[in-house]
């Protein structure tokens, strides 16, 4: 993907009609965002931040608010998963503003991440408003926006986010319901999803101890757990292999759900236009990479 982005950068330095440049910028934003997600999953926070910054600049140049919101929402996940919920809340709020009032997968993701981040920093009223926001948005999503793709916000992801939000809010009954829903909707052997849900369940079981002694639950020595303001945070510990973080996402992207077919059409349109521009502007040795680039932008 780094090579693809280098090719895109070279092409973007050349003059192009406005529409062609917009398509190329959007393609660069999508691929940069995917690189950032990979780096996040590998545990390289600094590099993830750098790639998300690149993706944000490209998304803003494309003037695609949905792409900009998606990039920012994903970027907020870095702080959320690595102990910087205040930073996550600020970025997620930006993502939600970019998404606007129209229901979309990007808007729902931004609201969900914002709910979790606000709950983690103790802004419980704000977190509850964000939970209401994401629940309202999720009910209105269909087709590509609710498909299990890179850009969609499916019911399973919704349940996972709600599980964490309700756990942090101390609403154990709602958290347990969300956890049951998440597990019921997890049809693939997702190690990460089941681990996250197990952590939330453990936190709910020990909620009384968490409130009384927020720095002592879960035990600091527990591999893969990170105590933070009373919440159970998961980061790759010494015995956590990279595959735990990357395999579930890879499996999801490699096996799109049947209802996700419509998403491929919409995302492929821009990706294929960009590929045509690159085919025109690049030398023959570089062209075989175009198929990979186009597949990435198909929303899978």
C-alpha angles and dihedrals in degrees: 000000000000088000091049090053092048088054091048092049090053091050093046090056088066123079115265138171111268095255093049092050091049092053092048092048091050090050090050090050092052096048093043088051091052091050088050091051091051091050090048090052091048090055097248098134097171094053091044090055091049093050092046089052089053091047091050093052091049092046092051090049089053089053088221104143093189091056091044091051092048092051093048092046091052090045090056089059090070094064091038094055098038104050103270103107093155090060090044092053092052094049093043090052089054090049091051092051091050091052093058127196098310113102112248140150089252092053092049092048091050092050092047094050090045091053092052094045095048091048090050093055092046099255092134098166090051091046092052091050090051090049090053089048095052093044091053091047094047091054090057098048122103141150114013093357093061097035122117094251137116091272101033131090107219126189093256093058089044091056092048091052092046091050091059094041094051091044091055091045090054093240095136098172092055089042092054091050091051091048092052090048092048093051092045090052095045101095097161121073091259109176093184096050093049091046092051092048091048089053092051091048090051091049091051091049090053097037093124091053091044093056092046097044109016094173096053102055121108100023109260090230093060108114113241095015128106121192111223128160092328096309131114108241123187124213127160105280127197093279097039109105120215089243090068088065101036106034097069092050092045091050091051093050094046095050110043117190118254092249089055093075093097090056091059092057095053096044094041093057095069092035092054093045088053090048091053090052091049092047088055096046104036130077118252095257090062097048100084088069091062094080090057091047093050093048091054091056094050090089095253 
